[in-house]
Amino acid sequence: MTDSLDPDDWGVFRAEAHRLLDASLDRLEDARNRPWQPVPQDVRDGYHLQSDEPGQPIVQIVTTLQDQMMPYATGNTHPRFFGWVHGTGMADGILSEMVAATMNANCGGRDHGMVYVEREVIDWTRRQMGFPQGASGVLVTGTSQATVIALQAARVRAMANVRATGQTDARLTAYAGAGVHNAARKALELLGIGNDNLRLVPTTEDGLDLAALGSQIIADRAEGAIPFAIFGTAGSVDFGDYDDLNALADIAGDQGLWLHIDAAFGAWTRLADAPYRQLTDGIGRADSMACDFHKWMAVPYDCGIVLIRNETEHRAAFAARPAYLTGMDSGLAGGDPWFCDYGVDLSRGNRALKVWTAIKAHGTAKLGRTITANCERAAQMGALVTATPPMAMAAPVVSNLCVFTADARLEPDAQSKLNMQISQDLQNEGVAVFSTTLAVIGGKSVTCLRAAITNHRTTSKDVEIALAAVARAAGHA
């Protein structure tokens, strides 16, 4: 026994690592039979860490990981997991994460292979989204962090000295449709702009109401505010709706405002077939956009990206290199530019390798086909709901989300209660995972069932099974 943290017996460790790898692969291969399940109390008790934790043999650790950890995941690898907008993972993620853990690279900067891999992932994404050559980007935990980075760049453009002086008495205002993701509100709060300065503009069937947007900008300027940013939505979290991104780009250009696109999952319709691809036309005209690889691209959590059209503006918002991080012309301290100059993290994990591996393993066209198929499954679900009264749609299916009520004959409160009960019952039975959201049906708010289909394992049969289960739970079958 030594004080090194390496294994005492590499042979034993190797055998146990192979055992765990096999168990991991078995679980993904059998994902169809591995729905979400609650964590029993005795299992939760087994997670306890003592203050003077003595340490355990690797054989015991691997057994615990296999038997007490892996079975109690979110369940989002299952093909009938439609809750929220969860990514589903894929087998090659195991390989890339294993290599990433072995390399243990700090991707904040310096000259090493994973920095170049990240640049390739950013540039591949830039091309898919139609951003110009030379646009900047950085991989982040997800769209929430990406939004903070984009809004800081927007703020520095609007107030060049804000990093040194703060906002002082200036009042910045931003604009978004009423269904904008909560990440926008959080970003404005974290940056000290305040959520009172987020103007929620009415929406129409075509997205954000452009006339109302223009009027609000004029009114704010008249009151001494500094309008600085517009949020466009590409795939709203409730219904999968899309703003007219070209129209927003026109207004942002005319008004001298920064256009940021929240496209956490919806950006990836750029890889899909028509008509879904057209939903994101104009996204490349934005000043910035944020999306996730860990949602519709199915890479392991977590990994998002922010793209920013102007690299100079991006770097100006974050670059700060103290003496101990001075770059060099060669050696490990080379490799400029460093990613720490484009975001909030100095120490950064290796997020790029799992994205690079997914793209290399499956190719752009196949990834796009899975996105198209998910949209088709949502359309299939919507058609089945419409054909199965008293179920009823709460909104049209635009992309990959289907929102509906199980029994439109009931009063709104009774509908809400039934839908929430069905959601819980089907989850607990391991049949399907629906989340819920509020929708307006017949002029009244109803808590509805919501399916966000982002799983490459989901088939037509899965949609049929899930809808039949809803009908049974509602007493229709």
C-alpha positions in Angstrom: 0.0 0.0 0.0 1.4 3.4 -1.0 0.1 7.0 -0.9 -0.3 7.1 -4.7 -3.9 7.3 -6.0 -3.1 4.8 -8.7 -4.5 1.2 -8.3 -2.6 -1.0 -5.9 -3.0 -3.9 -8.4 -3.4 -2.8 -12.0 -4.4 -6.4 -13.0 -7.4 -6.4 -10.7 -8.3 -2.9 -11.7 -8.2 -3.8 -15.4 -10.5 -6.8 -14.9 -13.0 -4.7 -12.9 -12.9 -1.9 -15.5 -13.7 -4.4 -18.2 -16.6 -5.8 -16.1 -18.0 -2.3 -15.7 -17.6 -1.5 -19.4 -19.5 -4.6 -20.3 -22.3 -3.7 -17.8 -22.4 -0.2 -19.4 -22.7 -1.5 -22.9 -25.3 -4.1 -21.8 -27.4 -1.3 -20.3 -27.4 0.8 -23.5 -28.0 -2.2 -25.7 -31.0 -3.1 -23.6 -32.2 0.5 -23.2 -35.7 -0.4 -24.5 -36.2 -2.5 -21.3 -34.7 0.1 -18.9 -37.3 2.7 -18.1 -37.0 5.2 -15.3 -37.6 3.8 -11.8 -37.7 5.4 -8.4 -34.6 5.0 -6.1 -35.5 2.7 -3.2 -34.7 4.0 0.3 -32.1 1.3 1.0 -30.3 2.2 -2.2 -30.3 5.9 -1.3 -29.0 5.0 2.2 -26.1 3.2 0.5 -25.0 6.5 -1.2 -24.0 7.9 2.2 -20.5 9.2 2.6 -19.0 9.1 6.1 -16.9 12.0 7.3 -14.0 9.5 7.9 -14.8 7.4 4.8 -12.3 4.5 4.9 -12.2 3.6 1.2 -13.3 0.3 -0.4 -11.7 -2.2 -2.8 -12.3 -1.6 -6.5 -14.3 -4.8 -6.7 -16.9 -3.4 -4.3 -16.9 0.0 -6.0 -17.6 -1.5 -9.4 -20.4 -3.7 -8.0 -22.0 -0.6 -6.4 -21.7 1.4 -9.6 -23.2 -1.4 -11.6 -26.0 -2.4 -9.3 -26.8 0.7 -7.2 -26.0 3.6 -9.6 -26.7 2.7 -13.2 -30.3 1.3 -12.7 -31.5 4.6 -11.2 -30.8 7.1 -14.0 -33.2 9.7 -15.3 -34.5 7.1 -17.8 -33.9 9.3 -20.8 -32.2 6.5 -22.7 -35.5 4.8 -23.0 -37.3 5.2 -26.4 -40.6 6.3 -24.7 -39.0 9.0 -22.6 -40.7 12.1 -23.9 -40.3 14.3 -20.8 -38.9 17.9 -21.0 -36.3 18.0 -23.7 -33.7 15.4 -22.5 -30.9 14.1 -24.6 -30.7 10.3 -24.9 -27.0 9.4 -25.2 -25.5 6.9 -27.6 -22.9 4.1 -27.3 -20.0 5.9 -28.8 -20.3 8.4 -26.0 -18.9 5.7 -23.7 -15.8 5.5 -25.8 -15.1 9.3 -26.0 -15.8 9.8 -22.3 -13.4 7.0 -21.4 -10.7 8.6 -23.5 -11.5 12.1 -22.2 -11.1 10.8 -18.6 -7.8 9.1 -19.5 -6.4 12.3 -21.1 -7.7 14.5 -18.3 -7.1 17.6 -20.4 -7.7 21.1 -19.2 -9.3 22.8 -22.3 -9.0 26.3 -20.9 -6.1 26.8 -23.3 -2.5 25.8 -24.1 -1.2 23.8 -27.0 -2.6 20.2 -27.0 -4.8 18.0 -29.1 -8.2 18.7 -27.5 -8.0 22.4 -28.2 -7.8 21.7 -31.9 -10.6 19.2 -31.6 -12.8 21.8 -30.0 -12.0 24.3 -32.8 -13.1 21.7 -35.3 -16.4 21.1 -33.5 -17.0 24.9 -33.3 -16.2 25.4 -37.0 -18.4 22.4 -38.0 -21.3 23.9 -36.1 -20.6 27.4 -37.5 -20.9 26.0 -41.0 -24.2 24.1 -40.2 -25.7 27.3 -38.8 -24.6 29.5 -41.6 -22.4 31.8 -39.5 -19.6 33.6 -41.5 -16.0 32.5 -41.7 -14.1 33.9 -38.7 -17.1 33.7 -36.3 -16.2 32.7 -32.8 -17.5 30.2 -30.3 -16.8 28.2 -27.2 -18.2 24.9 -25.8 -20.0 25.4 -22.5 -22.2 23.4 -20.0 -25.4 24.2 -21.9 -27.6 26.9 -23.3 -28.0 28.7 -20.0 -24.3 29.4 -19.7 -24.1 30.2 -23.4 -26.8 32.8 -22.9 -24.8 34.6 -20.2 -21.8 34.7 -22.5 -23.7 36.0 -25.4 -25.5 38.7 -23.4 -22.2 39.8 -21.9 -20.8 40.3 -25.3 -23.9 42.2 -26.3 -23.6 44.4 -23.2 -19.9 45.2 -23.9 -20.9 46.2 -27.4 -23.6 48.6 -26.0 -21.4 49.9 -23.2 -17.7 49.7 -24.1 -16.4 50.5 -20.6 -18.9 48.3 -18.6 -16.2 45.7 -17.6 -14.3 48.5 -15.8 -17.1 50.8 -14.6 -20.2 48.6 -14.4 -23.5 49.8 -15.7 -23.7 52.8 -13.3 -27.1 54.5 -13.9 -27.6 53.1 -17.4 -30.7 51.0 -18.0 -30.4 48.4 -20.7 -33.5 46.7 -22.1 -33.9 43.4 -23.9 -36.8 42.0 -25.9 -38.3 38.5 -26.3 -41.5 36.7 -27.0 -43.6 35.7 -24.0 -42.5 32.1 -24.3 -38.7 32.8 -24.2 -36.7 30.3 -22.2 -36.0 31.1 -18.6 -32.3 31.2 -19.4 -32.8 34.7 -20.8 -34.3 36.0 -17.5 -31.4 34.3 -15.5 -28.8 35.8 -17.8 -30.1 39.3 -17.3 -30.3 38.8 -13.5 -26.7 37.4 -13.3 -25.3 40.3 -15.3 -27.0 42.8 -13.1 -29.3 44.1 -15.8 -32.4 42.8 -14.0 -35.4 40.9 -15.2 -37.6 43.9 -15.1 -35.7 45.1 -18.1 -36.7 42.1 -20.2 -39.6 43.2 -22.3 -42.0 40.3 -23.1 -43.5 41.1 -26.4 -46.7 39.5 -27.6 -46.5 36.7 -30.1 -48.6 35.7 -33.2 -48.9 32.5 -35.2 -45.8 33.6 -37.0 -43.7 34.2 -33.8 -42.8 37.4 -32.1 -45.1 40.3 -33.0 -42.8 42.5 -35.0 -45.0 45.6 -34.8 -45.3 45.4 -31.1 -41.5 44.9 -30.8 -40.8 48.0 -32.8 -43.2 50.1 -30.7 -41.7 48.8 -27.4 -38.2 49.7 -28.6 -39.3 53.3 -29.5 -41.1 53.7 -26.1 -38.1 52.5 -24.1 -35.8 54.9 -26.0 -38.2 57.8 -25.3 -37.9 56.9 -21.6 -34.1 57.1 -21.6 -33.4 53.3 -21.7 -30.8 51.7 -23.9 -32.3 48.9 -25.9 -29.4 46.5 -26.6 -30.6 43.0 -27.4 -33.4 41.0 -29.0 -34.0 37.3 -28.1 -35.2 35.1 -31.0 -36.6 31.7 -30.3 -35.8 28.6 -32.4 -37.9 25.9 -30.7 -39.8 27.1 -27.7 -39.7 24.9 -24.7 -43.5 24.6 -24.4 -44.6 24.0 -28.0 -41.6 23.9 -30.2 -42.5 27.2 -31.9 -40.0 29.3 -34.0 -39.8 33.0 -34.5 -39.2 34.5 -38.0 -35.5 34.8 -37.6 -34.9 36.7 -40.9 -37.5 39.3 -39.8 -35.8 39.7 -36.4 -32.4 40.0 -38.1 -33.8 42.8 -40.2 -35.2 44.7 -37.2 -32.0 44.2 -35.1 -30.0 45.6 -38.0 -32.2 48.6 -38.5 -32.3 49.3 -34.8 -28.6 48.6 -34.1 -29.5 45.9 -31.5 -27.8 42.6 -30.9 -29.8 39.6 -32.0 -29.4 36.4 -29.9 -31.1 33.2 -30.9 -32.1 30.8 -28.1 -32.0 27.5 -30.0 -31.3 25.0 -27.3 -32.7 22.1 -29.2 -34.3 23.7 -32.2 -31.1 24.8 -33.9 -30.5 21.2 -35.1 -33.4 21.4 -37.6 -30.6 22.8 -39.7 -29.6 19.2 -40.3 -33.1 18.0 -41.0 -35.1 17.6 -44.2 -37.8 20.0 -45.4 -40.0 21.4 -44.1 -38.3 21.2 -40.7 -35.0 22.7 -41.9 -36.8 25.9 -43.0 -37.8 26.6 -39.4 -34.3 27.9 -38.7 -33.8 29.9 -41.9 -32.0 33.1 -41.0 -30.3 31.8 -37.9 -26.9 32.5 -39.4 -27.7 36.2 -39.5 -27.8 36.5 -35.7 -25.0 38.1 -33.6 -25.0 35.1 -31.4 -26.8 31.8 -30.9 -26.9 29.1 -28.2 -27.7 25.5 -28.5 -27.0 22.1 -26.9 -25.3 19.0 -28.2 -26.6 17.0 -25.2 -30.2 17.3 -26.4 -31.1 16.6 -30.0 -27.5 15.6 -30.9 -27.6 12.8 -28.2 -24.0 13.3 -26.9 -23.6 12.6 -23.2 -24.3 15.4 -20.8 -23.2 18.1 -20.6 -22.2 20.1 -23.7 -23.6 23.2 -25.2 -22.2 25.9 -27.5 -22.4 29.6 -28.0 -21.5 31.0 -31.4 -20.8 34.8 -31.8 -20.6 36.4 -35.2 -17.8 38.9 -34.3 -14.7 37.3 -32.7 -13.4 40.6 -31.7 -16.5 41.5 -29.7 -16.5 38.0 -28.2 -12.9 38.3 -27.0 -13.4 41.8 -25.7 -16.1 40.6 -23.4 -13.9 38.1 -21.5 -10.2 38.2 -22.2 -8.2 38.7 -19.1 -4.7 37.1 -19.0 -2.8 37.5 -15.8 1.0 37.1 -15.8 1.0 33.5 -14.8 -1.0 32.7 -18.0 1.3 34.5 -20.4 1.2 32.8 -23.8 4.4 31.7 -25.6 5.3 31.2 -29.3 5.9 27.5 -28.8 5.7 24.8 -26.2 2.7 24.0 -24.0 2.0 27.7 -23.3 1.5 28.3 -27.0 -1.7 27.5 -28.9 -3.3 30.9 -28.9 -6.2 31.7 -28.9 -7.1 30.2 -25.5 -10.7 29.3 -24.8 -10.5 30.9 -21.3 -10.5 34.3 -23.2 -14.0 33.6 -24.6 -16.0 32.6 -21.5 -16.2 32.4 -17.7 -14.2 29.2 -17.2 -10.4 29.0 -16.8 -10.3 25.3 -16.1 -12.5 23.6 -18.6 -13.4 19.9 -19.2 -13.0 18.1 -22.5 -16.5 18.5 -24.0 -15.5 18.5 -27.6 -14.3 15.0 -28.0 -17.7 13.4 -27.5 -19.2 15.7 -30.1 -16.4 15.1 -32.5 -16.8 11.3 -32.0 -20.5 11.5 -32.6 -20.1 13.4 -35.8 -17.3 11.1 -37.1 -19.2 8.0 -36.1 -22.6 8.8 -37.6 -22.0 11.5 -40.1 -23.9 14.7 -40.7 -26.6 13.1 -42.9 -27.5 10.4 -40.5 -27.7 12.8 -37.5 -30.1 14.9 -39.6 -32.2 11.9 -40.5 -32.7 11.1 -36.8 -33.9 14.7 -36.2 -36.3 14.5 -39.2 -37.6 11.2 -37.8 -38.3 12.7 -34.4 -40.4 15.4 -36.0 -42.3 12.8 -38.0 -43.0 10.9 -34.8 -44.3 14.1 -33.2 -46.6 14.6 -36.2 -47.7 11.0 -35.9 -48.6 11.5 -32.3 -50.5 14.6 -33.1 -52.5 12.8 -35.8 -53.3 9.9 -33.4 -54.5 12.4 -30.7 -56.7 14.1 -33.2 -58.1 10.7 -34.4 -58.8 9.6 -30.8 -61.4 11.8 -29.2 -62.0 12.9 -26.5 -58.2 13.5 -26.6 -57.5 16.9 -28.2 -54.5 18.9 -29.3 -53.5 22.0 -27.3 -51.5 23.4 -30.2 -50.3 22.4 -33.7 -47.2 20.2 -34.0 -44.5 22.4 -35.4 -41.4 20.3 -35.0 -40.8 17.6 -32.3 -43.2 18.6 -29.6 -46.8 17.4 -29.2 -49.0 18.9 -26.4 -52.5 17.6 -25.8 -55.1 16.8 -23.2 -56.4 13.3 -22.5 -60.1 14.3 -22.2 -61.3 17.6 -23.7 -64.8 17.0 -22.4 -63.9 17.8 -18.8 -63.8 21.1 -17.2 -60.3 22.7 -17.2 -59.5 21.9 -13.6 -60.6 18.3 -14.1 -58.6 18.0 -17.3 -55.5 19.4 -15.5 -55.9 16.9 -12.7 -56.3 14.0 -15.1 -53.3 14.9 -17.2 -51.1 15.3 -14.2 -52.2 12.0 -12.8 -51.6 10.2 -16.1 -48.2 11.7 -16.4 -47.2 10.3 -12.9 -48.9 7.0 -13.4 -47.2 6.2 -16.7 -43.8 7.2 -15.3 -44.3 5.0 -12.2 -45.4 2.1 -14.4 -42.3 2.4 -16.6 -44.5 2.7 -19.7 -43.7 6.2 -21.0 -42.5 9.6 -19.6 -44.6 12.6 -20.5 -44.0 16.0 -18.9 -46.7 18.6 -18.5 -47.1 22.3 -19.4 -49.8 24.9 -19.4 -51.8 25.6 -22.6 -54.9 27.5 -23.5 -57.9 25.3 -24.6 -61.2 26.9 -25.2 -60.0 30.2 -23.8 -59.0 28.6 -20.4 -55.6 27.4 -19.0 -55.2 23.6 -18.8 -52.2 21.6 -17.6 -51.6 19.3 -20.6 -49.5 16.3 -21.4 -46.3 17.2 -23.3 -44.1 15.0 -25.4 -40.7 16.3 -26.6 -39.4 13.6 -28.9 -35.6 13.8 -29.1 -34.7 10.1 -28.9 -33.1 8.4 -31.8 -34.5 5.1 -30.5 -38.1 6.2 -30.7 -40.2 4.3 -33.3 -43.7 4.5 -34.7 -44.6 1.6 -32.5 -43.4 3.5 -29.4 -45.7 6.4 -30.2 -48.7 4.0 -30.6 -47.9 2.2 -27.3 -47.6 5.6 -25.4 -50.9 6.9 -26.8 -52.7 3.7 -26.1 -51.4 3.9 -22.5 -52.7 7.5 -22.2 -56.1 6.3 -23.5 -56.2 3.4 -21.0 -55.2 5.6 -18.1 -57.9 8.1 -19.0 -60.5 5.4 -19.2 -61.1 5.5 -22.9 -59.7 2.1 -23.8 
